[in-house]
């Protein structure tokens, strides 16, 4: 699709590797040649990667979002793959307002999609790293609408640099640097005690922290866990009302604050008595005495003085990432999100390559924000009121609840129609097939087939506009020999070529460029087989077409005729342009036949699953130990769940960074028969709240990391690792492992594993 003020193109197929065959294969007809293009000013051109798609659209005046798809080798490990990036450029002088968004309490998390909608942000990304296994509170600074809600680093989370804050002045200039917290507790008799922290999930040795009502209800004992000497002092209306030796949980009433001390900090507060007057003074200092209106933290500085920084190897694994950067005078901001941990869609990126991307965009300084499963990007479409999810988060739960985000706001407009954003009714971003592939764009269509279009009206701010009563846009097509469009916006392709479809109402217009491919030669479904575990289970598939030259496009459900056993299945089109299949039978294999444009294909739907044993662990000779910043051993134990099991003894006291223990196959890759949809593993845990992961290689050698959850309870439990849909079979097992990601948790322990099974379709 194209939109007002947007650019999009496909690079010539000669520039792409063979892996791009799903995008363009065969000779390129003259009408399909992409126009010669010059890289936009904000285009990030990573060395070795080919840009296969770019779309730029407005979000608000001075705010543009580019969705950029790249293919090529990773800068760190050299492995080729897809990279899906979202690059937001913001002119901070255009009338935008930047602020921090959060759920209303520091020790609370919510999906960014909900927080942005409630705050009215036109775009937002996740921001700070946070206490993921405890309070959920951000580790860094929090200034919102000029109010200091949390004190900043340094603490044990300050790594590599103290310049971990992204901040905005009262006149909306941006900067990255160090914010310093200065605080004092005023005691009776003129005595004072340093106030080291405000609403923090961590206190260092001998420190004193303060909690206010905005902290929430989470236990104030979190910052002093495993500390023998602690104290909590409750101060209401400037007077001590309670004093206890162990900090507690629960809401803090308005007009009240709580002081928590440890070691020397506890001693300094121990002389206080109920009725004593106590007050506090605190402030934050920013570089150049900036009056900070909003601030939040990241972790690693990526770019300094226009130069990309080189970070350690552990920071250069391909992961989902979020970053923010500014030009030299702080008047322009770039916010970038990169999807990852989805090899068939986007592998992810290391910090060195991310730093180069920020420099290529124009950043003079840039900071890495929280990434991984937290990476979330929302933005408003032209003509829409609310910001919606743009990227594809890698967290197993979907959009991971986070404690804070960087929000971009723009005043509401007049609501009068000034233009249209024209798009297809269904915009499928990816073909969910078994192989890594490029995007499938719905502005392509085959002769004789259709694509339903829509026109969303927007005002001068790109916000929603109100159409005149009973009025709708008039639809026009530039070249009637290529295609036609009816009054309802349904485009019907006639002959190969390109043409522009325009929606018009008075002076307000919007358009989309439609490409009619060659005659439909074959149909394909994604996936090619669908496995449903039991009666009532649901799955989805797409129907896509390919012409004789190898050009491909999705087929609209309206053009597809289905044939199947209605007693075994129900098949219905959904809002995404795909089909949803529901199992009505309990077992068996059933065929869905589909026809479009005189071409036919079929999809096999298998109902029912069985579990096949991969390894019973009665004998541990197939496995060896794997460790990361830890030591450990693997051995056989008679204390398995049924008989013998595999015992992992480990020592996680040797580091405060992420530590790991797991098992590798002796043969390096453990072959797994069939097409498993999941793995199940019995684990006996001591309840240390460890993260568990399982890794498999697909037939193309692409590594997939499956992360179901954290193991929070002691005793035996069966963990399910769901294999990504559409993975290329056969697969081989690489390893199973367990991580401790909390720096303060240092301990030794034991895990027992038993009966690793594969869930396969009957």
ZITA-V997588 format. One line per field, one symbol per residue. ss: DSSP state (2 for helix, 1 for strand, 0 for the rest). phi: phi as a letter, one per 30 degrees, with the letter a starting at -180 (. if undefined). A space follows every 10 residues. Layout:
BEGIN
ss = ???
phi = ???
END
This chain:
BEGIN
ss = 0000000110 0022200222 2200000002 2200000000 0000000011 1111111111 0011111111 1110000001 1111111111 1000001111 1100000001 0222222220 0011110001 0000000100 0111001111 0000000000 0000111110 0001111001 1111110222 0111001100 0000000111 1122200000 0222000001 1111110011 1111000000 0000011111 1102222220 0000001011 1111102220 0111111000 1111001100 0022200010 1111110000 0111111100 0100010010 2222222222 2000111110 0222001111 0000001110 0000000000 0101111110 0000000011 1111000000 0000000000 0001100001 1111111100 0001000000 0001111000 0011100001 1110001111 1111100111 1111110001 1111110011 1100000111 1111111000 0111002220 1110000011 1110000011 1110000111 1111110011 1111111011 1111100000 0011111100 1111111000 0000111111 1000000011 1111100001 1100011111 1111110001 1111111000 0011110001 1001111111 1100000000 1111111111 0000000111 1111111111 10
phi = .bbeicbaac dedddcdddc dddbbidcee dcddddbced ecdccdeicc dcabbbbdca eibbcccbcb bldddccidd ldbcbbbccb ddcdjdbcad cadjbdcabb deeddddddi ddaabdbdda ddcbdidddc dbbbhicdcb dcddadddci addcccbbdd ciccablccc cbbbccceii dbbdccabhc dbbdeicbbb bcedejcded dedbdicdcb abbcbbhibd cbbbdbebcj dcddibbbcb bbhdddddcd ddbejddbbb baaccceihe ddcbaacbbc dcbbhicddc cdedcbddbd bbbbabddci cbbbcbbbda ibedbadjbd dddddddddd dkddbabdcd biddebbbad dejcdcdcdc ccecdedjdd dbcaacccbb edcdiddcab ccbdebcddb ddddcdbddc cddcaceicb bdcbbcdbcd ciddbcdeei cbddcbbdbd ddabbcdcic ccdcbekbac cbcbbiddba bbccccdded cacbcbddbb ccdaejdbbb bccbcbcddj dbadcdedcc ccbadddcbb bbdcdciccc ccdcdcajcb cccbbahicb bbbccccjbb ccddadidbc ddbbdbbbha babcadbdcd dcbdbccccb bcccacdecb babcdedibc dbdibdcacb bdbcccidic dcbbbbcddc iddcccbdac dccdjdaccc cddedidddd bbdcababcc cceddbacab bccahdbccb dd
END
